[in-house]
Amino acid sequence: MLSLIDNAYAAVTSPLEGNSYSLFFMLLIFILIFYFVLFRPQQKKDKEHKKLMESISPGDEVMTNSGFLGRVSKITENGYVLLQLNNKTEVFIKKDFIVSSLPKGTLEVL
């Protein structure tokens, strides 16, 4: 009976034998998945937003992330935009808050 216990103890304490490179390859696969699923699309989105910020000029019709639709009246050097919402209302917003540019003639009420 004692020999069975010794054999069982030896089986439990023996180190697991396996390929040490498999852990490395699995980690590499996870890193690649995270890159292509999370990081790359976000970088692409940031690049498109930066391109939009550079292309904005006075007279463009834009939409902000808060839902304002308006025409760009003036752009300051420090990154602010004077947005004309209608004939009477103008607001200053940061240029970064502009989400998209609208086609010309979208805002007929101005």
N, C-alpha and C positions, 0 to 999 in steps of 0.2 A: 504494500500500500504506500509506503514511504517513497518508493521509486516512481510511482505515478505522480505524486505531488511534485517531486523534483523535476520530472519531465514537463509538467504543466507550468511550473514556475519558469523553466528555461524557455518555453515557447512564448510566454508573455513578455519576458524581458529581452528577447532577441531583437536587435535593431531591424527596422523595416528596410528591406533591400529594394532599391528601385533606381531608376535613372535620375540623376541629379539635374540633368538638363531639361527634363520634362517640366519641372517647376519654373525654370527660367523661360521656356517657351510659352507656358501658360500665362505667366506674368506679362510677357511681351504681347501676346494676343489681347489681353485685357487692356493694355495701354493703347494699342492700335484701335480697339473698339471705342474707347473713351475719346480718342482723338477724332475719329471720323464721325461719331455720333454727337459729341458735345462741343468740342473746341473749334473744329473747322467750320461748322455752320455759324457759330457765333462770330468768328472772325470775318466771315463773308458778309454777315449782316452789318457788322460795324463798318466794314469797308464801303458798303453801299450807302450807309447813312452819312459817312464822311463825304462821299462823292456828292450826295444831295445837298449837304451844307455848303459845299464850295460852289455849287451851281445856282444857288438862290440869288436872284437879283431883284431890284425894285420893279414892281408891276406884276410879279408872279403871284398866282393864287395858290395858297397853301392850306394845309390842315395841321393843327397842333395835336399833341397827345391828349389834351384836355377836351378836344372836340370843337375848338374854334375854327371857323372857316373865314378866311380873310385874304386881303390883298396886301402884299408887302409894300409899304410906303417908303421906308428908309432903313438902311442898315448901318449900324455904328461900327467903329473900329474894334470896340471891346466885346463884340459878339452878341449885341442886342439888336432886335428887329422891331420896328414900329409897324404893327399890323393893323390895317384899317378893316374893321368888322362891318361897318355900314357908313353912311354919310356923316354921322355924328360921333361915332365911337371909334377910338383908336386905343390900342394897348401896346405896351412894351413887353416883349417876351424874350427869353434867351433863344438864341438861334438853335440850340441843341434840342429844344422842345418841338421843333417842326418835324412832323412824321412823314408827310408826303407832299408832293407838288401836284396840283390839280391842273387839268387841261384848261387852256385859255377859254374864257367865256362861260365857265361853270357858275360863277357868281354874278348873276344878272341883276340882283337887287341893289348892288353897290352903285 
